[in-house]
Every structure is written in structure tokens, then in C-alpha cells.
Amino acid sequence: MRLSPPPYFQYLLRRGAAWRLPFVTDMPISPQLKERVAALTAHYDATVLPLWTASGWNAGMLLPYEALDGATAAPLPPARYRAMACARQLYVFSTAGQHAHADTLFGSLQAYFGNGEGGWIYSVDANGSPLDATRDLYTHAFVIFACATYHARRGNPDALEVLDETVDIVEDRFADGNGLYHAALTEHFREKGAGVLQNPVMHLAEAYLAALDATGDEWYAERLREIAMAVHERFVDPASGCIAELPQGSAGNRIEPGHQFEWFSLLAGKQDLFSDLPLAGALRTAFDFARRHGVAADTLGVSAALDAGGALLDGTQRIWAQTEFARALALHGEAESLATLETWAQQFRGRFLDAKGWHECVAPSGAVVRAEMPSTSPYHLATSYLALASLAGVDWPARPA
């Protein structure tokens, strides 16, 4: 059952606030930026995507391997297969218009990980038997996200049925009674002390945005506004505007610059829905804070984590954070951001991409510190490149004939 918002959140929604996010720019795009975006999408089409129907595909199990060796692109010995990874690949191949492969992934997602009623386990072992039966919000969010995209691109009505069932599970089982959701539950949907975490809530918001676009159901719009209000109340640092990883006041809290850019993009991409909410204004401040403290001036590499004051906690540069920075720059759309994006595209290509694929993590010096290529990362590349291609007027992804 999808619940009505608590009275407090109804009040907040009526109250609102006069915040605004910038509109996507109408400024002319430089030929250099267009060329650099085209080079990134060409590398994705020629190098990244084909990995996951070749060496990255376990044809016997009809599942993508979890990761490939960064030097050889050979599959690393599998210890598990995750539902979330399968769902992300479903999104990737649905977006690319490779319908036959998307159909196979949709079937495998249900066969290995689903219970037929919208509940999903976290992982199976190397033989396909259940390994971790935790009910993980992050996993459920990506199933919703992937099914929404798959339905929108493929038109498979079964995807809508799976989406609806999974949303019902999320709302009935994961809701914490205060506007947000438990990060994880036991196999039988009982609390296990996981608490409420920023990251799975963010991806649920992403999923509900995709579901809104795919279905037109205004329930998602209402729920998204409620989530935005609850996140602002519980996670935003008033000084920096940043959304912390844990609720405010939690011990060991941190700020991830990549997540500030990711949240910024989610709200900026749907301004008609979010622009009057306090979270939108906070994220303008968070965008500037993360850019000032979390992005290296020389390489434009995005660091992994900061403390509340902006001091560096972890300087590792993970590929997903770089792509979220680029997407946020594209949606920010101001002249300085576009100039930065042009430089970013050149730096990123040289530091993170190669002829075999990509580097998952690098040090500030550029040294590779995590060489394998996870099956989950093409999702981050795709969401970023879609925004960049739209901005630069690059026709991507090209639809198969």
C-alpha cells in the first residue's frame, strides 16, 4: 500500500521556499566541447559497451560478470553476482537500444534475484544459488530504475508490473515512518539496525524520477517532493548545504563531493518539480562547496570524501564521482561551468579511459589504485554522457537500425 504523507510533510509541502535552480544553458557550445563529448561517447560505444556482451558476459548463466581485469579485460573469478549489478546492466542496454540483450537481462534479474512479488535478494553465488538474502533498499531502487527505463525504451508491459510490485514493497516494508526508508532489512523484511542512509535514498529518488517519466503517475511527483523535504530535514548541513552520508549528528559522518553533484543533477533535471523546495537552494550551496573543496584545481579530479568543514578525508578519485561532476556542470550551464566541462572532458579521457576500457579509481597523482572494471560503472558513464550529449548536441546513443 502506498501511504499518504504524514501531516508534518503536508505542511512543509504547502510551506515551500523561494529557491531556484539554474536552467540548462542557452549559451553557444564550443566546437571543442562538442568534439570532446563525441570522443567520449565514441569510446563508450566502441570499447565500454561491447565488453559486456563479450568477455564480461557469462553466457552459461546469462549474467554479467561482476568485474573484468583492467589490463586484459578478462573476467575476474566470480564469487557472487548482485541483483543491483544486473539491474544497472539492464538500464545500460535498454538505453543503448540493444533490446535482445535487455530482454535477457530482465529475465535473469527475475530468475535469480526476485521472489515474484517485488522483493529482491542482494546476491547469488558463483553457481547462481542465493548467497545474501538481505532486502537492500539500494537493490530495490535499481530494479525500479532499470524497469522504468526498460519499459520506456522497450515497451514491455511486464516491466511495469515488476516496477509496481517493487514500489509497493518499498513503501510497505522499507518506510521508516518519518518520510524516509530503512537502508536494509532481513530476508523476512524485519529491521536489522541499518538505519537510514543517504545513498540508497538518493537512488530511490532517481528511480522514482524514472518511474514518473515512464508512467506519468503523479503519485511519484508527490512522493519525490516528500523525500526531498525529509532529506533536507535530516541530512543537510546548514553551513555548507551538503547532504551528508549519515543523518546530521551521527558519529563519523562525512561528505562525498560526488553525491553533492549527483543530487544536484537529479533536482536540476526536474526543476518544475523541485525548484520551490529548500533542498534545491541547499544544493546550489553544496555544488559550490564540493567544487571548491572536493575538486583538484590542476586535474579536475573529484575526491572521495571531505569532513563537514571541507577538509580532505579521502583523496581517492573514483570514476563515478568524475562523471557526476561532469553531469552537474552540464546542468549548471553557466559560462564558467561550460569552460570547466571542456577542460574536464580532456582531462578525464586522459586520466580514466584507455583502449581496453577505464580505470575505476586513481590517486590524485594519476596512479591507478583500482584496476578492475566493475559491471556497475557503465551505468555512471551512461547517465553522465546522456547529459553531456544533450548539452553539446551530440546524437547519442545512436539507435540500432
RODO-2510 file (C-alpha; in nm, 4 decimals, decimal comma):
residues 401
     n   res          X          Y          Z
     1     m     0,0000     0,0000     0,0000
     2     r     0,1351     0,3444    -0,0911
     3     l     0,0874     0,5673     0,2092
     4     s    -0,0206     0,9293     0,2265
     5     p     0,2433     1,1719     0,3584
     6     p     0,2481     1,2449     0,7330
     7     p     0,0749     1,5737     0,8253
     8     y     0,4101     1,7408     0,9014
     9     f     0,5294     1,6828     0,5467
    10     q     0,1987     1,8013     0,4046
    11     y     0,2620     2,1241     0,5944
    12     l     0,6153     2,1526     0,4610
    13     l     0,4999     2,0959     0,1051
    14     r     0,2435     2,3744     0,1372
    15     r     0,5020     2,5994     0,3024
    16     g     0,7762     2,5549     0,0415
    17     a     1,0516     2,8108    -0,0114
    18     a     1,1614     3,0522    -0,2824
    19     w     1,4649     2,8582    -0,4061
    20     r     1,5576     2,8231    -0,7703
    21     l     1,7984     2,6051    -0,9629
    22     p     1,9611     2,7358    -1,2819
    23     f     1,8120     2,6407    -1,6127
    24     v     2,0123     2,4478    -1,8676
    25     t     2,2080     2,6999    -2,0680
    26     d     2,1086     2,8504    -2,3982
    27     m     2,4664     2,9704    -2,4422
    28     p     2,6521     2,8532    -2,7537
    29     i     2,8559     2,5368    -2,7103
    30     s     3,2152     2,5499    -2,8292
    31     p     3,3259     2,3191    -3,1123
    32     q     3,5962     2,1846    -2,8782
    33     l     3,3405     2,0749    -2,6192
    34     k     3,1245     1,9087    -2,8824
    35     e     3,4277     1,7233    -3,0230
    36     r     3,5373     1,6087    -2,6787
    37     v     3,1919     1,4847    -2,5853
    38     a     3,1715     1,2993    -2,9168
    39     a     3,5057     1,1351    -2,8398
    40     l     3,3786     1,0163    -2,5008
    41     t     3,0598     0,8672    -2,6434
    42     a     3,2551     0,7046    -2,9274
    43     h     3,4848     0,5363    -2,6736
    44     y     3,1792     0,4119    -2,4840
    45     d     3,0216     0,2684    -2,7989
    46     a     3,3386     0,1094    -2,9359
    47     t     3,5092    -0,0030    -2,6144
    48     v     3,2987     0,0067    -2,2968
    49     l     2,9626    -0,1338    -2,4047
    50     p     3,0932    -0,4264    -2,6166
    51     l     3,2824    -0,5643    -2,3158
    52     w     2,9552    -0,6689    -2,1552
    53     t     2,8354    -0,8853    -2,4423
    54     a     3,1817    -1,0391    -2,4876
    55     s     3,4268    -1,1170    -2,2068
    56     g     3,2014    -0,9558    -1,9465
    57     w     2,9078    -1,1826    -2,0228
    58     n     2,8666    -1,5256    -1,8645
    59     a     2,6746    -1,6941    -2,1442
    60     g     2,6194    -2,0059    -1,9365
    61     m     2,4422    -1,8214    -1,6559
    62     l     2,3064    -1,5335    -1,8659
    63     l     2,4514    -1,2791    -1,6229
    64     p     2,7205    -1,0127    -1,6483
    65     y     3,0360    -1,0897    -1,4553
    66     e     3,0887    -0,8631    -1,1565
    67     a     3,4189    -0,7238    -1,2870
    68     l     3,6863    -0,7525    -1,5562
    69     d     4,0626    -0,7314    -1,5221
    70     g     4,1743    -0,3802    -1,6087
    71     a     4,4796    -0,4949    -1,8045
    72     t     4,3359    -0,7848    -2,0028
    73     a     3,9574    -0,7299    -1,9880
    74     a     3,9241    -1,0950    -1,8858
    75     p     3,6554    -1,1750    -1,6272
    76     l     3,7754    -1,1906    -1,2700
    77     p     3,6845    -1,5164    -1,0928
    78     p     3,3268    -1,4663    -0,9731
    79     a     3,2460    -1,5007    -0,6048
    80     r     2,8963    -1,3562    -0,6448
    81     y     2,6502    -1,1887    -0,8776
    82     r     2,4443    -0,8978    -0,7438
    83     a     2,0902    -0,8015    -0,8348
    84     m     2,1932    -0,4362    -0,8420
    85     a     2,4653    -0,5076    -1,0992
    86     c     2,2212    -0,6964    -1,3215
    87     a     1,9711    -0,4100    -1,2927
    88     r     2,2317    -0,1499    -1,3850
    89     q     2,3229    -0,3507    -1,6931
    90     l     1,9532    -0,3714    -1,7813
    91     y     1,9452     0,0085    -1,7689
    92     v     2,2618     0,0362    -1,9813
    93     f     2,1446    -0,1936    -2,2594
    94     s     1,7915    -0,0538    -2,2562
    95     t     1,9366     0,2948    -2,3005
    96     a     2,1612     0,1712    -2,5809
    97     g     1,8625     0,0211    -2,7613
    98     q     2,0068    -0,3313    -2,7571
    99     h     1,6691    -0,4840    -2,6905
   100     a     1,7516    -0,8539    -2,7209
   101     h     2,0230    -0,8308    -2,4577
   102     a     1,7985    -0,6177    -2,2379
   103     d     1,5271    -0,8836    -2,2647
   104     t     1,7740    -1,1473    -2,1456
   105     l     1,8871    -0,9320    -1,8525
   106     f     1,5275    -0,8686    -1,7496
   107     g     1,4619    -1,2415    -1,7447
   108     s     1,7800    -1,3153    -1,5485
   109     l     1,7020    -1,0452    -1,2948
   110     q     1,3728    -1,2140    -1,2124
   111     a     1,5000    -1,5714    -1,2316
   112     y     1,7966    -1,5301    -0,9982
   113     f     1,7056    -1,2490    -0,7615
   114     g     1,3270    -1,1977    -0,7455
   115     n     1,0580    -1,3588    -0,5342
   116     g     0,7813    -1,2885    -0,7860
   117     e     0,6167    -1,0340    -0,5561
   118     g     0,8502    -0,7354    -0,5871
   119     g     1,1055    -0,8450    -0,3272
   120     w     1,4698    -0,8933    -0,4251
   121     i     1,7689    -1,0604    -0,2637
   122     y     2,1087    -0,8951    -0,2654
   123     s     2,3200    -1,1625    -0,4378
   124     v     2,3673    -1,5186    -0,5588
   125     d     2,6872    -1,7219    -0,5506
   126     a     2,9058    -1,8280    -0,8418
   127     n     2,6641    -2,1133    -0,9194
   128     g     2,3529    -1,8972    -0,9060
   129     s     2,2283    -2,0116    -0,5651
   130     p     2,1128    -1,7487    -0,3131
   131     l     2,4097    -1,6044    -0,1257
   132     d     2,2924    -1,2940     0,0606
   133     a     1,9160    -1,2701     0,1102
   134     t     1,9275    -0,9235     0,2672
   135     r     1,6467    -0,6965     0,1463
   136     d     1,8534    -0,3994     0,0402
   137     l     1,6932    -0,0641    -0,0467
   138     y     1,9738     0,0183    -0,2903
   139     t     1,8951    -0,3017    -0,4824
   140     h     1,5214    -0,2377    -0,4893
   141     a     1,5823     0,1186    -0,6097
   142     f     1,7879    -0,0007    -0,9052
   143     v     1,5285    -0,2604    -1,0007
   144     i     1,2681     0,0184    -1,0182
   145     f     1,5069     0,2437    -1,2109
   146     a     1,6001    -0,0269    -1,4613
   147     c     1,2430    -0,1463    -1,5148
   148     a     1,1238     0,2098    -1,5741
   149     t     1,3920     0,2648    -1,8378
   150     y     1,3425    -0,0787    -1,9927
   151     h     0,9685    -0,0186    -2,0244
   152     a     1,0186     0,3304    -2,1649
   153     r     1,2621     0,2062    -2,4303
   154     r     1,1239    -0,1427    -2,4977
   155     g     0,7543    -0,1134    -2,4121
   156     n     0,7461    -0,4425    -2,2235
   157     p     0,4325    -0,4363    -2,0027
   158     d     0,5858    -0,6977    -1,7706
   159     a     0,8425    -0,4378    -1,6671
   160     l     0,5642    -0,2114    -1,5412
   161     e     0,4191    -0,4952    -1,3368
   162     v     0,7581    -0,5650    -1,1764
   163     l     0,8080    -0,1935    -1,1166
   164     d     0,4698    -0,1553    -0,9437
   165     e     0,5244    -0,4601    -0,7236
   166     t     0,8680    -0,3380    -0,6191
   167     v     0,7434     0,0116    -0,5382
   168     d     0,4734    -0,1407    -0,3200
   169     i     0,7364    -0,3442    -0,1328
   170     v     0,9494    -0,0340    -0,0801
   171     e     0,6598     0,1720     0,0509
   172     d     0,5083    -0,1039     0,2644
   173     r     0,8239    -0,2648     0,4040
   174     f     1,1112    -0,0166     0,3966
   175     a     0,9340     0,3030     0,5111
   176     d     1,0662     0,4223     0,8486
   177     g     0,7530     0,6166     0,9471
   178     n     0,9295     0,9533     0,9234
   179     g     0,9282     1,0123     0,5490
   180     l     1,2323     0,8041     0,4515
   181     y     1,3392     0,4400     0,4394
   182     h     1,5497     0,1785     0,6146
   183     a     1,8652     0,1028     0,4177
   184     a     1,8372    -0,2737     0,4647
   185     l     1,6078    -0,5349     0,6177
   186     t     1,6391    -0,9046     0,6876
   187     e     1,5253    -1,1691     0,4408
   188     h     1,1825    -1,1555     0,6046
   189     f     1,1688    -0,7744     0,5954
   190     r     1,2430    -0,7195     0,9622
   191     e     1,4594    -0,4350     1,0884
   192     k     1,8277    -0,5138     1,1317
   193     g     1,9627    -0,1840     1,2621
   194     a     2,0838    -0,0495     0,9272
   195     g     1,9207     0,2888     0,9834
   196     v     1,8517     0,5473     0,7151
   197     l     2,1391     0,6255     0,4773
   198     q     2,1687     0,8965     0,2161
   199     n     2,2903     0,6906    -0,0775
   200     p     2,0044     0,4385    -0,1147
   201     v     1,7520     0,7187    -0,0617
   202     m     1,9172     0,9159    -0,3419
   203     h     1,8955     0,6213    -0,5789
   204     l     1,5336     0,5646    -0,4844
   205     a     1,4684     0,9271    -0,5796
   206     e     1,6456     0,8616    -0,9096
   207     a     1,4289     0,5538    -0,9590
   208     y     1,1068     0,7384    -0,8828
   209     l     1,2043     1,0110    -1,1299
   210     a     1,2470     0,7452    -1,3987
   211     a     0,9145     0,5870    -1,2981
   212     l     0,7425     0,9259    -1,3190
   213     d     0,8763     0,9766    -1,6700
   214     a     0,7839     0,6228    -1,7755
   215     t     0,4311     0,6151    -1,6320
   216     g     0,3167     0,9749    -1,5882
   217     d     0,1753     0,8737    -1,2480
   218     e     0,1644     1,1885    -1,0333
   219     w     0,1959     0,9791    -0,7178
   220     y     0,5694     0,9716    -0,7895
   221     a     0,5840     1,3504    -0,8135
   222     e     0,4180     1,3888    -0,4739
   223     r     0,6388     1,1272    -0,3133
   224     l     0,9563     1,2790    -0,4593
   225     r     0,8746     1,6163    -0,3067
   226     e     0,8170     1,4496     0,0296
   227     i     1,1503     1,2685     0,0039
   228     a     1,3260     1,5943    -0,0817
   229     m     1,1778     1,7631     0,2248
   230     a     1,2739     1,4744     0,4530
   231     v     1,6296     1,4628     0,3170
   232     h     1,6661     1,8354     0,3767
   233     e     1,5440     1,7979     0,7338
   234     r     1,7629     1,5016     0,8272
   235     f     2,0773     1,5080     0,6132
   236     v     2,1637     1,8640     0,5089
   237     d     2,4414     2,0511     0,6897
   238     p     2,3064     2,4075     0,7220
   239     a     2,6538     2,5615     0,6922
   240     s     2,7625     2,4000     0,3654
   241     g     2,4275     2,2940     0,2211
   242     c     2,5794     1,9499     0,1687
   243     i     2,3910     1,6239     0,2067
   244     a     2,5934     1,4078     0,4446
   245     e     2,6202     1,0313     0,4143
   246     l     2,4595     0,9781     0,7570
   247     p     2,1874     1,1805     0,9317
   248     q     2,3137     1,5026     1,0868
   249     g     2,4621     1,4422     1,4316
   250     s     2,5835     1,0899     1,3522
   251     a     2,9337     0,9967     1,4630
   252     g     3,1876     0,9545     1,1850
   253     n     2,9811     1,1449     0,9315
   254     r     3,1324     1,2608     0,6039
   255     i     3,0508     1,4475     0,2852
   256     e     3,1097     1,2906    -0,0550
   257     p     3,1531     1,5555    -0,3271
   258     g     3,0300     1,3148    -0,5926
   259     h     2,6982     1,2775    -0,4137
   260     q     2,6516     1,6545    -0,3958
   261     f     2,6919     1,6687    -0,7725
   262     e     2,4627     1,3682    -0,8195
   263     w     2,1830     1,5139    -0,6045
   264     f     2,2261     1,8490    -0,7801
   265     s     2,1755     1,6828    -1,1188
   266     l     1,8677     1,4908    -1,0087
   267     l     1,6938     1,8072    -0,8923
   268     a     1,8212     2,0278    -1,1747
   269     g     1,6876     1,7790    -1,4276
   270     k     1,3326     1,8207    -1,2906
   271     q     1,3117     2,1861    -1,1935
   272     d     0,9350     2,2077    -1,2320
   273     l     0,9067     1,9537    -0,9512
   274     f     1,1754     2,0676    -0,7062
   275     s     1,2656     2,4323    -0,7637
   276     d     1,0476     2,5720    -0,4821
   277     l     1,1813     2,3317    -0,2166
   278     p     1,4560     2,4119     0,0364
   279     l     1,6700     2,1219    -0,0853
   280     a     1,7123     2,2905    -0,4233
   281     g     1,8621     2,6002    -0,2622
   282     a     2,0834     2,3915    -0,0344
   283     l     2,2232     2,2078    -0,3342
   284     r     2,3248     2,5322    -0,5014
   285     t     2,5426     2,5930    -0,1970
   286     a     2,6551     2,2292    -0,1898
   287     f     2,7557     2,2439    -0,5577
   288     d     2,9868     2,5379    -0,4850
   289     f     3,1219     2,3789    -0,1649
   290     a     3,2010     2,0465    -0,3333
   291     r     3,3583     2,2198    -0,6317
   292     r     3,5747     2,4407    -0,4082
   293     h     3,6905     2,1753    -0,1611
   294     g     3,6484     1,8443    -0,3414
   295     v     3,7837     1,9060    -0,6930
   296     a     4,1578     1,9270    -0,7649
   297     a     4,2432     2,2536    -0,9389
   298     d     4,5060     2,1014    -1,1673
   299     t     4,3378     1,7803    -1,2843
   300     l     3,9700     1,8466    -1,2010
   301     g     3,9737     1,5109    -1,0231
   302     v     3,6928     1,4711    -0,7686
   303     s     3,7971     1,3424    -0,4261
   304     a     3,6089     1,0680    -0,2437
   305     a     3,5296     1,2326     0,0917
   306     l     3,5511     1,5534     0,2977
   307     d     3,4659     1,6434     0,6525
   308     a     3,1945     1,8958     0,7311
   309     g     3,4419     2,1817     0,7105
   310     g     3,5767     2,0805     0,3699
   311     a     3,8996     1,9162     0,4864
   312     l     4,0077     1,6160     0,2815
   313     l     3,9310     1,2753     0,4343
   314     d     3,9914     1,0565     0,1287
   315     g     4,1672     1,1813    -0,1824
   316     t     4,0926     0,8741    -0,3953
   317     q     3,9283     0,9691    -0,7237
   318     r     3,6602     0,7179    -0,8231
   319     i     3,5296     0,7219    -1,1778
   320     w     3,1654     0,7613    -1,0776
   321     a     3,2382     1,0867    -0,8920
   322     q     3,4110     1,2281    -1,2009
   323     t     3,1106     1,1521    -1,4189
   324     e     2,8719     1,3072    -1,1661
   325     f     3,0817     1,6257    -1,1633
   326     a     3,0533     1,6442    -1,5409
   327     r     2,6789     1,5891    -1,5379
   328     a     2,6341     1,8610    -1,2764
   329     l     2,8482     2,1042    -1,4773
   330     a     2,6351     2,0360    -1,7843
   331     l     2,3122     2,1008    -1,5951
   332     h     2,4534     2,4026    -1,4108
   333     g     2,5047     2,5526    -1,7529
   334     e     2,6824     2,8786    -1,6654
   335     a     2,9744     3,0015    -1,8745
   336     e     3,2344     2,9093    -1,6127
   337     s     3,0877     2,5617    -1,5768
   338     l     3,0924     2,5046    -1,9523
   339     a     3,4558     2,6147    -1,9731
   340     t     3,5383     2,3797    -1,6858
   341     l     3,3482     2,0989    -1,8564
   342     e     3,5511     2,1457    -2,1736
   343     t     3,8742     2,1051    -1,9768
   344     w     3,7264     1,8194    -1,7726
   345     a     3,6442     1,6186    -2,0857
   346     q     4,0073     1,6288    -2,1963
   347     q     4,1469     1,5540    -1,8506
   348     f     3,9032     1,2722    -1,7845
   349     r     3,9734     1,0995    -2,1133
   350     g     4,3467     1,1018    -2,0487
   351     r     4,3321     1,0003    -1,6818
   352     f     4,0456     0,7486    -1,6692
   353     l     3,9949     0,5952    -2,0136
   354     d     4,2158     0,3665    -2,2193
   355     a     4,1999     0,1321    -2,5161
   356     k     4,0745    -0,1590    -2,3037
   357     g     3,8143     0,0334    -2,1070
   358     w     3,8639     0,2501    -1,7991
   359     h     4,0372     0,2906    -1,4642
   360     e     3,7955     0,2589    -1,1741
   361     c     3,9983     0,4571    -0,9183
   362     v     4,3081     0,6721    -0,9417
   363     a     4,5182     0,8584    -0,6867
   364     p     4,5491     1,2386    -0,7059
   365     s     4,8817     1,1762    -0,8839
   366     g     4,7036     0,9785    -1,1549
   367     a     4,8374     0,6406    -1,0448
   368     v     4,5801     0,3647    -1,0862
   369     v     4,4762     0,2316    -0,7439
   370     r     4,1913     0,0042    -0,8535
   371     a     4,2444    -0,1549    -1,1892
   372     e     3,9412    -0,3801    -1,2326
   373     m     3,6397    -0,2692    -1,4325
   374     p     3,3131    -0,3387    -1,2449
   375     s     2,9975    -0,4151    -1,4398
   376     t     2,8233    -0,1363    -1,2471
   377     s     3,0312     0,1526    -1,3839
   378     p     2,8893     0,1746    -1,7403
   379     y     2,5688     0,2993    -1,5738
   380     h     2,7560     0,6030    -1,4366
   381     l     2,9191     0,6707    -1,7707
   382     a     2,5846     0,6456    -1,9495
   383     t     2,3935     0,8832    -1,7200
   384     s     2,6706     1,1403    -1,7485
   385     y     2,7208     1,1079    -2,1219
   386     l     2,3472     1,1431    -2,1844
   387     a     2,3554     1,4846    -2,0164
   388     l     2,6729     1,5860    -2,1975
   389     a     2,5426     1,4725    -2,5349
   390     s     2,2169     1,6607    -2,4838
   391     l     2,4064     1,9765    -2,3921
   392     a     2,6539     1,9512    -2,6800
   393     g     2,4010     1,8494    -2,9439
   394     v     2,5667     1,5112    -2,9968
   395     d     2,3305     1,2430    -3,1279
   396     w     2,3825     0,9738    -2,8657
   397     p     2,3059     0,6981    -2,8153
   398     a     2,2506     0,6105    -3,1780
   399     r     1,9577     0,3743    -3,2239
   400     p     2,0323     0,0354    -3,3851
   401     a     1,8976     0,0021    -3,7365
***
